[in-house]
């Protein structure tokens, strides 16, 4: 027989199980450049820049994964301004989809020429379907410090930033693949975005949180917009791999109400 006490324990156990449910990660966009560069717009399909698929080992760089990766360069053959390729992921979202993460692997090299670098943005859509805000990684081979620096902000002037040493930043000491993540979150009803840099083994090297109190989830802030290399001032271009968009949602415990109702019914019958 299930006594009221045992029913209470069972309910508590079920609640703790559902509370502990991890977020379910659903990859809705992935481009690993294994067969093509589809999903990235460049000078070949109406935008600027060049997105080229190359085999692992090209230019002395082994792909982050698989047998190929992309090489992105900056051009202006369309008369719309000098910049690099951009992607719409699997499409813009005006509705907030829950927390989501945009990620891309980029090969960084501290021996890049002083004054060179690139900016990489992932933007948020507004709830009405327009552009809301950019969230930008800045990577610069800084002329004053002699170091390769990574920082973050909401704006770009389409040139490498030479002041990253004065703001929150990371110093890149070794050449290799690094993961650039944009983590879009609902924090107290307001859009908050963490720009996170990870090394090849997943160690966090940098985190910059960007938030504006006006960006209310649902009424002002929508979902993802584009990924865009707003400038690439690296002579040979940059190597990129593993571009993804992942929606992170907590599973709805649809059966929880039925289970609790059943347990409550058993407890009532026991009292009779």
VEXVEX-52020 format. One record per residue: residue in three letters; x, y, z of N, C-alpha, C in turn. Coordinates in steps of 0.02 Angstrom, whole numbers, padded with zeros to 5 digits, always signed. Layout:
N
ALAXYZXYZXYZ/...
***
This chain:
272
UNK+00042-00060+00000+00000+00000+00000+00044+00063+00000/UNK+00019+00114-00034+00056+00178-00037+00025+00225+00013/UNK+00058+00236+00069+00034+00282+00120+00045+00353+00098/UNK+00013+00400+00135+00023+00471+00118+00097+00490+00123/UNK+00131+00462+00174+00201+00479+00184+00242+00454+00124/UNK+00228+00391+00104+00265+00364+00047+00248+00402-00017/UNK+00184+00422-00024+00165+00461-00082+00203+00527-00084/UNK+00209+00559-00027+00246+00622-00023+00319+00613-00043/UNK+00349+00557-00018+00418+00542-00036+00424+00531-00112/UNK+00375+00495-00140+00376+00481-00212+00371+00545-00253/UNK+00326+00589-00232+00318+00653-00266+00382+00693-00263/UNK+00413+00696-00203+00475+00733-00195+00530+00705-00240/UNK+00533+00638-00244+00584+00606-00286+00573+00623-00359/UNK+00509+00621-00381+00495+00637-00451+00511+00710-00466/UNK+00493+00754-00420+00507+00825-00430+00582+00837-00437/UNK+00621+00805-00395+00693+00814-00398+00721+00788-00464/UNK+00690+00734-00490+00712+00706-00553+00699+00756-00610/UNK+00638+00785-00611+00622+00831-00664+00661+00895-00659/UNK+00672+00920-00598+00712+00981-00589+00783+00971-00614/UNK+00808+00908-00607+00877+00895-00627+00884+00879-00701/UNK+00828+00879-00739+00833+00863-00809+00880+00912-00844/UNK+00928+00886-00883+00973+00931-00918+00939+00962-00979/UNK+00967+01017-01001+00941+01048-01062+00953+01002-01121/UNK+00905+00999-01166+00912+00958-01226+00942+01001-01281/UNK+00998+00980-01309+01032+01018-01361+01011+00991-01429/UNK+00984+01035-01470+00964+01017-01538+01004+01058-01588/UNK+01046+01026-01626+01086+01061-01677+01041+01072-01738/UNK+01026+01136-01752+00982+01153-01807+01020+01176-01869/UNK+01085+01190-01860+01128+01210-01916+01198+01185-01905/UNK+01228+01156-01957+01296+01132-01952+01329+01134-02020/UNK+01387+01165-02024+01427+01166-02085+01499+01151-02066/UNK+01522+01091-02084+01590+01070-02070+01635+01073-02130/UNK+01610+01097-02187+01648+01107-02249+01676+01041-02276/UNK+01644+00986-02259+01668+00921-02284+01654+00913-02358/UNK+01601+00944-02384+01586+00935-02455+01577+01002-02491/UNK+01561+01056-02455+01549+01120-02488+01551+01177-02436/UNK+01533+01237-02458+01529+01295-02413+01458+01320-02409/UNK+01409+01278-02425+01339+01298-02428+01317+01331-02363/UNK+01277+01384-02370+01253+01420-02311+01294+01482-02296/UNK+01352+01489-02329+01392+01549-02321+01389+01589-02387/UNK+01373+01653-02380+01368+01697-02438+01434+01734-02448/UNK+01457+01736-02511+01518+01772-02528+01511+01803-02597/UNK+01567+01821-02628+01565+01854-02692+01535+01811-02747/UNK+01531+01746-02736+01504+01701-02787+01428+01700-02786/UNK+01397+01723-02732+01323+01720-02729+01294+01784-02699/UNK+01321+01841-02722+01288+01905-02708+01311+01943-02648/UNK+01363+01921-02614+01388+01957-02556+01461+01976-02568/UNK+01500+01986-02516+01571+02002-02522+01612+01946-02491/UNK+01677+01951-02500+01721+01901-02471+01725+01838-02514/UNK+01768+01793-02492+01776+01729-02526+01776+01673-02474/UNK+01732+01625-02484+01729+01566-02441+01749+01506-02482/UNK+01806+01477-02467+01834+01423-02507+01843+01360-02465/UNK+01823+01303-02491+01835+01239-02457+01903+01214-02477/UNK+01944+01195-02428+02011+01167-02441+02019+01103-02401/UNK+02063+01060-02425+02076+00997-02392+02121+01008-02331/UNK+02113+00964-02282+02155+00966-02222+02229+00964-02242/UNK+02268+01006-02210+02339+01011-02225+02357+01068-02271/UNK+02306+01098-02304+02319+01156-02347+02349+01213-02307/UNK+02403+01240-02332+02437+01295-02297+02467+01274-02231/UNK+02477+01208-02222+02506+01183-02160+02457+01178-02102/UNK+02392+01185-02116+02341+01183-02063+02299+01120-02071/UNK+02300+01076-02022+02257+01018-02021+02187+01040-01999/UNK+02135+01015-02031+02067+01034-02014+02052+01018-01941/UNK+02008+01058-01912+01988+01045-01842+01954+00978-01837/UNK+01915+00960-01888+01881+00895-01892+01876+00875-01965/UNK+01876+00810-01977+01864+00786-02045+01921+00799-02092/UNK+01904+00799-02157+01955+00802-02209+01960+00870-02242/UNK+01919+00918-02220+01920+00984-02253+01897+01037-02204/UNK+01910+01099-02223+01886+01157-02185+01878+01215-02234/UNK+01858+01272-02208+01849+01331-02251+01906+01380-02242/UNK+01919+01419-02294+01964+01476-02289+01924+01537-02312/UNK+01920+01587-02268+01880+01647-02281+01927+01707-02291/UNK+01911+01746-02343+01950+01806-02358+01902+01865-02368/UNK+01929+01924-02367+01891+01986-02374+01899+02014-02444/UNK+01842+02029-02477+01844+02060-02543+01784+02107-02549/UNK+01784+02148-02601+01725+02190-02617+01716+02190-02692/UNK+01683+02137-02716+01670+02133-02788+01598+02153-02804/UNK+01556+02163-02752+01486+02179-02763+01470+02252-02750/UNK+01520+02291-02729+01508+02362-02717+01466+02377-02656/UNK+01466+02330-02608+01426+02341-02547+01470+02354-02486/UNK+01535+02360-02496+01580+02372-02440+01627+02314-02430/UNK+01687+02330-02407+01738+02279-02398+01724+02239-02335/UNK+01711+02175-02342+01699+02132-02284+01707+02060-02304/UNK+01695+02015-02256+01701+01944-02268+01634+01910-02276/UNK+01633+01844-02283+01571+01806-02293+01524+01811-02232/UNK+01460+01797-02246+01412+01793-02192+01364+01735-02203/UNK+01331+01713-02148+01285+01657-02150+01221+01675-02114/UNK+01165+01647-02138+01100+01655-02105+01083+01594-02062/UNK+01132+01551-02049+01119+01487-02015+01064+01450-02053/UNK+01014+01425-02017+00958+01391-02051+00900+01438-02063/UNK+00911+01503-02052+00859+01554-02061+00852+01597-01999/UNK+00830+01659-02009+00821+01705-01953+00761+01684-01911/UNK+00763+01700-01847+00708+01686-01802+00686+01750-01767/UNK+00624+01770-01778+00599+01829-01743+00573+01810-01674/UNK+00550+01748-01666+00526+01724-01601+00584+01696-01559/UNK+00584+01712-01496+00636+01686-01450+00629+01610-01447/UNK+00681+01572-01464+00676+01499-01466+00697+01465-01401/UNK+00709+01505-01348+00742+01479-01289+00817+01490-01297/UNK+00856+01474-01247+00929+01486-01251+00959+01449-01310/UNK+01008+01481-01342+01041+01449-01400+01114+01470-01403/UNK+01153+01431-01439+01225+01442-01444+01247+01438-01516/UNK+01283+01490-01539+01316+01488-01604+01390+01476-01593/UNK+01419+01432-01632+01488+01412-01621+01525+01405-01687/UNK+01589+01423-01687+01631+01412-01746+01703+01404-01722/UNK+01740+01360-01756+01811+01351-01743+01851+01394-01792/UNK+01901+01430-01766+01943+01474-01807+02015+01462-01788/UNK+02058+01457-01839+02130+01447-01827+02164+01514-01814/UNK+02195+01520-01756+02229+01582-01737+02304+01571-01738/UNK+02341+01623-01759+02414+01618-01764+02446+01682-01737/UNK+02483+01677-01682+02515+01737-01652+02567+01769-01698/UNK+02587+01735-01752+02638+01765-01797+02607+01807-01852/UNK+02541+01816-01851+02510+01860-01900+02542+01930-01896/UNK+02543+01964-01952+02576+02029-01956+02545+02079-01907/UNK+02586+02119-01874+02560+02170-01828+02510+02216-01863/UNK+02455+02230-01829+02403+02272-01856+02350+02235-01895/UNK+02360+02170-01906+02310+02131-01942+02262+02098-01892/UNK+02207+02071-01918+02158+02038-01875+02091+02030-01910/UNK+02039+02015-01871+01972+02008-01899+01920+02020-01845/UNK+01859+02035-01866+01801+02040-01822+01750+01988-01843/UNK+01719+01955-01794+01668+01905-01808+01607+01919-01766/UNK+01550+01929-01799+01488+01946-01764+01436+01892-01772/UNK+01396+01882-01718+01332+01847-01723+01280+01896-01697/UNK+01227+01908-01737+01178+01958-01720+01113+01927-01696/UNK+01076+01965-01656+01009+01946-01633+00957+01982-01675/UNK+00903+01947-01691+00846+01978-01722+00802+02011-01669/UNK+00763+02059-01690+00712+02087-01646+00650+02042-01649/UNK+00605+02053-01602+00543+02014-01600+00499+02029-01660/UNK+00510+02086-01692+00471+02104-01751+00503+02080-01816/UNK+00561+02047-01810+00594+02019-01869+00650+02060-01898/UNK+00664+02119-01869+00719+02160-01893+00784+02144-01857/UNK+00834+02186-01870+00898+02179-01836+00895+02212-01768/UNK+00919+02177-01717+00920+02206-01649+00990+02229-01629/UNK+01038+02182-01628+01104+02200-01601+01156+02149-01624/UNK+01218+02174-01633+01275+02131-01649+01314+02115-01586/UNK+01343+02056-01585+01387+02034-01530+01452+02010-01562/UNK+01506+02048-01552+01564+02044-01595+01627+02023-01558/UNK+01661+01972-01584+01729+01956-01564+01777+01998-01605/UNK+01827+02027-01571+01881+02063-01604+01946+02024-01594/UNK+01982+02011-01648+02047+01977-01644+02097+02021-01680/UNK+02150+02042-01644+02199+02088-01671+02270+02068-01651/UNK+02315+02068-01700+02386+02064-01685+02408+02134-01667/UNK+02408+02147-01602+02415+02215-01576+02485+02243-01587/UNK+02489+02304-01616+02554+02332-01631+02590+02358-01569/UNK+02554+02379-01518+02587+02408-01459+02612+02354-01411/UNK+02576+02299-01405+02598+02246-01358+02635+02190-01393/UNK+02627+02184-01459+02658+02129-01495+02623+02063-01486/UNK+02563+02063-01457+02527+02001-01442+02464+01996-01485/UNK+02441+01934-01494+02377+01922-01527+02323+01923-01473/UNK+02276+01971-01478+02227+01983-01426+02157+01968-01451/UNK+02114+01946-01405+02043+01934-01420+02001+01973-01370/UNK+01953+02011-01395+01907+02048-01351+01837+02044-01380/UNK+01790+02082-01351+01721+02079-01374+01684+02145-01361/UNK+01635+02159-01405+01593+02219-01396+01531+02211-01439/UNK+01494+02266-01447+01433+02265-01489+01442+02305-01554/UNK+01502+02330-01567+01512+02373-01626+01577+02356-01661/UNK+01580+02374-01725+01642+02365-01763+01653+02427-01807/UNK+01716+02444-01818+01731+02497-01867+01762+02467-01930/UNK+01755+02400-01937+01777+02364-01997+01853+02367-02006/UNK+01888+02375-01951+01961+02372-01950+01982+02339-01885/UNK+02041+02308-01882+02065+02278-01819+02069+02331-01764/UNK+02043+02313-01705+02046+02359-01648+02115+02357-01616/UNK+02143+02416-01606+02210+02420-01578+02210+02438-01503/UNK+02150+02434-01472+02146+02451-01401+02123+02393-01358/UNK+02127+02333-01383+02100+02276-01345+02136+02265-01279/UNK+02198+02287-01275+02236+02278-01212+02206+02321-01156/UNK+02163+02369-01173+02134+02413-01122+02066+02389-01097/UNK+02040+02335-01127+01975+02308-01105+01984+02234-01088/UNK+01931+02202-01066+01932+02131-01054+01956+02094-01117/UNK+02009+02053-01109+02038+02021-01168+02075+01957-01149/UNK+02090+01917-01199+02133+01858-01192+02194+01867-01236/UNK+02249+01837-01215+02311+01837-01254+02320+01767-01283/UNK+02329+01763-01349+02339+01698-01382+02413+01687-01392/UNK+02438+01636-01358+02510+01623-01360+02530+01570-01411/UNK+02483+01526-01428+02500+01469-01471+02455+01466-01532/UNK+02484+01447-01588+02444+01438-01649+02403+01375-01642/UNK+02341+01377-01668+02298+01318-01665+02225+01337-01673/UNK+02182+01287-01667+02110+01297-01672+02080+01321-01607/UNK+02037+01370-01610+02002+01396-01552+01927+01400-01569/UNK+01886+01387-01519+01814+01388-01528+01786+01455-01503/UNK+01748+01489-01547+01715+01552-01530+01641+01538-01521/UNK+01616+01548-01460+01546+01534-01444+01509+01598-01427/UNK+01449+01604-01452+01401+01655-01431+01344+01618-01394/UNK+01339+01629-01330+01288+01596-01289+01232+01646-01274/UNK+01174+01637-01306+01117+01682-01299+01071+01655-01244/UNK+01057+01696-01193+01021+01673-01134+00968+01723-01113/UNK+00918+01698-01077+00867+01740-01046+00886+01747-00973/UNK+00907+01807-00953+00927+01820-00884+00878+01871-00855/UNK+00831+01847-00815+00782+01892-00785+00737+01925-00836/UNK+00724+01891-00892+00682+01920-00943+00717+01965-00993/UNK+00783+01970-00988+00823+02013-01032+00874+01971-01070/UNK+00884+01986-01133+00934+01951-01173+01004+01965-01145/UNK+01041+01911-01132+01111+01917-01110+01152+01870-01152/UNK+01208+01894-01178+01250+01855-01224+01320+01850-01196/UNK+01345+01790-01188+01414+01778-01169+01455+01761-01230/UNK+01508+01799-01242+01556+01783-01294+01612+01743-01260/UNK+01619+01681-01280+01664+01634-01245+01716+01607-01295/UNK+01779+01608-01274+01833+01580-01315+01861+01518-01279/UNK+01865+01462-01316+01891+01400-01289+01950+01377-01331/UNK+01999+01345-01298+02054+01316-01336+02034+01247-01362/UNK+02081+01213-01393+02065+01150-01427+02044+01094-01381/UNK+02060+01099-01316+02039+01047-01268+01980+01070-01226/UNK+01951+01127-01244+01892+01150-01209+01903+01195-01149/UNK+01965+01216-01138+01979+01261-01082+01956+01332-01099/UNK+01918+01362-01054+01894+01430-01066+01950+01480-01056/UNK+01960+01522-01107+02013+01573-01105+01986+01643-01098/UNK+01922+01652-01114+01895+01720-01116+01819+01716-01112/UNK+01790+01765-01076+01717+01771-01073+01699+01844-01065/UNK+01657+01868-01110+01632+01936-01108+01556+01934-01109/UNK+01523+01962-01059+01450+01962-01056+01424+02029-01080/UNK+01378+02027-01129+01349+02087-01157+01274+02085-01147/UNK+01245+02138-01118+01173+02140-01105+01150+02212-01104/UNK+01089+02223-01127+01058+02289-01126+00989+02281-01096/UNK+00974+02319-01044+00911+02312-01008+00850+02322-01052/UNK+00859+02355-01109+00803+02367-01155+00784+02306-01196/UNK+00830+02257-01199+00819+02198-01242+00777+02145-01206/UNK+00713+02160-01197+00668+02115-01163+00651+02055-01207/UNK+00658+01996-01178+00644+01934-01215+00570+01932-01235/UNK+00558+01916-01298+00489+01907-01321+00459+01969-01350/UNK+00464+02026-01314+00433+02088-01340+00483+02129-01380/UNK+00547+02124-01365+00599+02163-01400+00648+02116-01435/UNK+00676+02069-01397+00728+02024-01423+00697+01960-01450/UNK+00717+01943-01511+00694+01881-01541+00750+01829-01539/UNK+00755+01790-01593+00806+01738-01597+00866+01758-01638/UNK+00898+01708-01667+00961+01720-01703+00950+01758-01768/UNK+01002+01793-01789+01002+01825-01854+01062+01795-01893/UNK+01113+01836-01909+01168+01811-01951+01232+01798-01911/UNK+01278+01763-01945+01349+01761-01925+01386+01797-01981/UNK+01433+01841-01964+01464+01883-02015+01535+01902-01993/UNK+01583+01889-02038+01651+01915-02029+01652+01985-02059/UNK+01643+02035-02016+01636+02103-02040+01701+02130-02069/UNK+01757+02103-02049+01820+02118-02083+01869+02061-02071/UNK+01912+02050-02120+01965+02000-02115+02028+02031-02144/UNK+02069+02058-02101+02130+02090-02123+02190+02044-02111/UNK+02183+01982-02133+02238+01934-02131+02255+01919-02204/UNK+02318+01927-02222+02338+01924-02293+02317+01859-02327/UNK+02323+01803-02292+02307+01738-02322+02237+01714-02305/UNK+02198+01757-02272+02132+01736-02249+02136+01697-02185/UNK+02079+01673-02161+02077+01634-02099+02044+01567-02111/UNK+02067+01516-02075+02039+01449-02080+01982+01442-02030/UNK+01925+01415-02052+01867+01407-02009+01840+01335-02017/UNK+01805+01312-01965+01778+01244-01967+01721+01240-01916/UNK+01679+01189-01923+01628+01171-01873+01583+01230-01853/UNK+01548+01258-01901+01501+01312-01887+01434+01280-01869/UNK+01408+01296-01809+01346+01265-01786+01300+01316-01752/UNK+01236+01300-01751+01187+01335-01710+01148+01282-01672/UNK+01148+01289-01606+01117+01239-01562+01064+01271-01518/UNK+01004+01244-01519+00951+01267-01474+00953+01225-01411/UNK+00954+01258-01353+00959+01224-01289+00895+01234-01250/UNK+00852+01183-01250+00787+01188-01217+00780+01136-01162/UNK+00747+01155-01108+00734+01107-01054+00673+01066-01072/UNK+00677+00999-01073+00620+00958-01092+00560+00972-01048/UNK+00502+00977-01079+00440+00987-01042+00417+00920-01013/UNK+00414+00914-00947+00392+00851-00916+00316+00845-00922/UNK+00292+00828-00983+00220+00828-00995+00183+00779-00950/UNK+00217+00724-00933+00183+00673-00893+00184+00688-00819/UNK+00219+00740-00798+00226+00753-00727+00158+00765-00694/UNK+00115+00805-00727+00049+00819-00697+00009+00756-00689/UNK+00011+00711-00738-00026+00648-00734+00000+00604-00678/UNK+00066+00602-00671+00095+00561-00617+00075+00587-00549/UNK+00081+00654-00541+00063+00682-00476-00011+00672-00460/UNK-00054+00680-00512-00125+00669-00501-00139+00597-00480/UNK-00103+00550-00512-00112+00480-00494-00092+00465-00423/UNK-00035+00493-00402-00011+00482-00334-00059+00513-00284/UNK-00085+00573-00301-00133+00605-00256-00196+00562-00248/UNK-00218+00532-00304-00276+00489-00302-00266+00428-00258/UNK-00205+00398-00264-00190+00340-00222-00190+00359-00149/UNK-00162+00419-00134-00160+00440-00064-00231+00450-00037/UNK-00276+00479-00079-00344+00490-00057-00380+00424-00044/UNK-00368+00377-00089-00400+00312-00079-00376+00279-00015/UNK-00312+00288+00000-00284+00258+00061-00317+00288+00123/UNK-00330+00355+00121-00359+00387+00179-00430+00360+00192/UNK-00464+00341+00138-00532+00314+00147-00529+00245+00179/
***
